[in-house]
């Protein structure tokens, strides 16, 4: 019963993540994730869902891959792509919600 769902994946490493958002009055009231992949991908998904709770949609859209990586205390160079996936899945979930509103 999510209001917005965003999916992102990396066919090279096999990581796949989905972000599910519950939105009320343009605020994210809850966020959940489903991720298949390495520990870094799972950590990124979890951090993204924690970072967005209580934020407006515009505030959530400003969350970058760098912000996610920084919130985790940094990621090894070979795992930086995981933070890209998390931010992209979040942005797609917000886009999905906004499309459903029109």
C-alpha angles and dihedrals in degrees: 000000000000118000092213132019126191126188128192133166145172113224091195096062098020096238114150126179137181125194119201120198132195109202131190124176091349092304125114105238096175139007131190135176142207114200134176112192146062126338092263091056091050092047091050092050092049093048093049091054091050093047095054102047110114094009126123116246091253091050090050091050089058091061105111134196087253091055091051093048091047092049088056092051092255133305129242113263092252090055099046090101088068091068088052089055093050095050092044093050090049093050091048091051090054091047089050091053093048092049090054090053095059 
